[in-house]
Amino acid sequence: MTDFTISRKKLYILPTRVGWYYALILFALFGIAVKFDNQSAFMMLFILVSVGLIAMVYTHNNVVDLQMDSHPSKSVFLGQSALFPITLSNQSAKPRHAVWLIAGGFHQLTQLDAGQNQTIELKLPTVQRGYLSCEPVNLSSLYPIGVFFCWTKRFVPNERCLVYPQPLDLVAFPEDGTQQGKEQQSANVLQGAEDYAGMKAYQDGDRMRDIHWPSLAKTNKLVSIQYENNSNASVNLSWFTLPASLGVEDRLSQLCYWVIEAEQNGQSYQLEMPNQTIEFDKGLVHYHECLRALALWGETPVGETPSKES
Amino acid sequence: MATLKNPLKFIKNPLAPLLNKLPPMPSQPPTHQAHRSTLLQLSLLIGIAVVLHFSIANALIASFAFAIFILKTIIVFKNYSPPPKLILMILTIASLGMVIYVYGGWNGQRAGISFLILLVALKFLESESLRDYYIVCLLLYFLAASSFLFDSSIVNILLVVAYTIATTGILLQISNPTKVPLKSTLGMSTSMVAKALPLAILLFFFFPRIQGSFGFLPSSDAGSTATSLSDSLVAGELASSAFNNELAFRVEFVDGVTPKQEQLYWRVKTMPLEERFQWRVSKPEPQNFVSKSTNSEDLKLDKGEWEYSILHEQSTDRYLPYLDYLQTKDRGIRLRDFSVYVTRRALDTFSYNGSSSANSFAEFSKPSERQALLQLSSRPNAKMQLLLNTWREGASSDAEIVNRVYEYFKSQPFEYTLTPRALDDLDPFNDFMFESQSGYCEHYASAFTIIMRSLNIPSRVVVGYQGGSRVNDGQFIEVRYSDAHAWSEVWVDGQWRRVDPTATISPERINLGMEALLELWDSGLIGSNDTGLALENLLNPTGASKWFKQISDSWKSASYQWNKWIVNYDFNSQRQLLKKLGMDHHNSVTTLVGIMSLGGITLLLFYFWQLVPKTIERDPLQRTYLKFVHKFKRHKIYKKPSETPLEFSQRLASLFPPSEDDIEQITNQYYQLRYSIESGDSQSDIKQFKSLIARFKPKKS
């Protein structure tokens, strides 16, 4: 998080191409005024010169004293856009019009009322797993009449986005820790094979068919039946069980796919990597830990992984 | 090869060292499509421009431009794509051909402006991208400015400023990808132009005026609209100008010392050559030029009784009006006959200063000159001869003869009329004297001068203006072409004397001026018993007519000031202005540029300072609370704009369980201080709140 106030010194302003055309027109007008010694043309010339200069003041003031703030970004899978939230705040009593937020190839037009804050998500493409640092952000404006282009010194947000490998389904999901290559059953069949595990109070989201209706009649309370899928209770997602023909990135992609699958199925899973093993567990913390290990494979030495979690 | 390349590279981009110091420019934002409503507005603006230029450009060209404009408007309206390149090319060639056909070439202002109109229309037609529309707008600015070559009146500049505001409004809309309501756009552009005006005025007055011209620009059309007094006086021709109400020039007298109405004889040219009742000017010869050095004792070059500055409208005349009799002048060449000749015609209105006194001083006259002023082609007939003899007989001096002739005109039933009957072709002089006996000023001036010459008194006809209408209680005098007048000058007692026979025949013409006379004639009251009453009404208007006169006077006054300070602003007026500001003889380029940049930068800095966005003032309580919010920055916790302090505190409590109580206390106190009415001693409460926040430190479990 870096506070970045666009002070006067961080601001640059140059005429645009249209601005140079404008200058050309003014020069031609000057020639006409001199040639015909026409004072009204002189007056018009000076009005236009002044309009240009005033436009410069406006362009400058449209950007000056804005504040930029960056926020941590959420991890994404390779191929998705990394989103870096940037808060633009206008602490002044003047509205700002047509301000462009530019980072890399990303452009976002925005407009701020007096005293307004706005969070804009910079969308940056991901091309590689691992950490993606946010591109330097420029603020620019052509307001009001497009003859001057004003831009700021680069604001480099101290944020990075963790890009997980792209999930790819190349090899069938391991049925359990030991058996491989077995056809995976569809989710519905899997549900049918569930074993009775007990009763619990009804919660939102429980399936209608799991409600134990006789209990309702007796106790006037909704009770649902709980099942446990013993056969798929745990799965070992191992680097070593993957076919030798798969390259490193493909292996990571496949493991990533499996991690997502296992988490969705509510299974307990273990990730086995050449340099580390993340023990059987489930839940979001475990899920992200596994994915980070995959994303940072080959980059960060084990044990030095940052503790940050989004 | 490499040694060659490097210096070339350096030359190619002289800005390179400068640009290297700037941080890299971000890629330009993507362009967008102009909004349709913006384009329709632009189209309307161009339509108005084309229509307004009907009066300037050739009708054929204006119609063509209008047709193109209609085509484009349909395209914009129906969202069609622009016409194919081939059609555009044909239209371009056709329009070029048309300009050449109509004006016979490129040179000339009208050809230039016609071409410009066509250019705007064609560019508008082919426009597709944003940049094209930008260029159309810039061309519109240029077109508006170039209309000044034809009309510099105050009305026109107001129109052009309105036009500039509208065009700036279009630029505002084009450069903003989001659509903005028209009202706020126009408000914005008006405020921009209004802010630009003081700066423009400063630049205008202090920009050093340069003499010179750029050869590549179209030359001006030779005074197509300007009027002038003719170089010859043909009986009956001057009368036709009585209805030409066009302004000839305006005069402002220095220190308000104004001559009486009957002294306002504006001398323009003398006509010494007579032929059958017609008079002509003699071609100015270099030996007739009076230079200051040779004739300084003759000329007594001190200021005359009346000092004045004249603002002359555009004219093709080579002679300049000055009040009788010229003492000093600052424009043109003085000729022996007191007229002032210019070698270069002014393209536009111009101004100059002069001074005059009522009495002419002696003028050296060679015998040959005297002889030339006695030449006659008209011969008096027998009846006239008799009269001449009676006048000559017993006269002690030339002055007495002049008086006798003048008295004769007074006694005879001569009639002053704007519509005299045509005179006999063979002998117009005698026909006028004895048969017609009615005519306009030129008849009387001619006749009187011929009589003088027949009596061996050197004389000549003078053509100029007489009178003029006083605006705003004599602040300045407007002289119109209808005030054109002719009189004669006779050489008596070693000096020139002005004799105006018209004054005896129609004293109203001289005392009241042509305007009043025309009005009297109009109402048919002249000569009747009501003349006195009518005159009274005319000179001291009451009620509505008085009010009307006041309005018309203030309008005339504004227009005069406009012309004096803007349209005719030049090197001399600039010097005058600096003199008024206490900088005598300092209108050097350095001083002017100094003033200009100093003033300009000051004004721009003022705008920067004035327009720079000011931070919203937050009360101390809010600022203190923000300090509290900022304490969580270190933990990457931010208050979302949408969150209320209470919601924020709830979120914080879950994240910082050990500090839960503190957070709750602070939030409660904040609410209490901010929203409760019964917060007693707020100052000490805020102080306590401040210390509470200063002590607070978020603790994570």
Interface residues (C-beta under 8 A of the other chain):
Chain A: M1 Y12 L14 T16 R17 V18 Y21 Y22 I25 A28 L29 G31 I32 V34 K35 F36 D37 N38 Q39 S40 A41 F42 M43 M44 L45 F46 I47 L48 V49 S50 V51 L53 I54 A55 V57 Y58 H60 N61 V64 D65 D69 H71 P72 T87 N90 Q91 S92 A93 K94 R96 H97 A98 W100 I102 G105 H107 L109 Q111 A114 G115 N117 Q118 T119 N138 S140 L142 Y143 P144 I145 G146 F149 W151 K153 R154
Chain B: L22 P23 P24 M25 P26 S27 Q28 P29 P30 Q109 R131 Y134 I135 L138 L139 Y141 F142 A144 A145 S146 F148 L149 S152 N156 I157 V160 V161 T164 T168 L171 L172 I174 S175 N176 P177 T178 V180 M188 M192 V193 K195 A196 L197 L199 A200 I201 L203 F204 F207 I210 G212 S213 F214 L217 S220 L347 D348 I566 V567 N568 Y569 D570 G600 L604 Y607 F608 L611 V612 P613 K614 T615 I616 K633 K636 Y638 P641
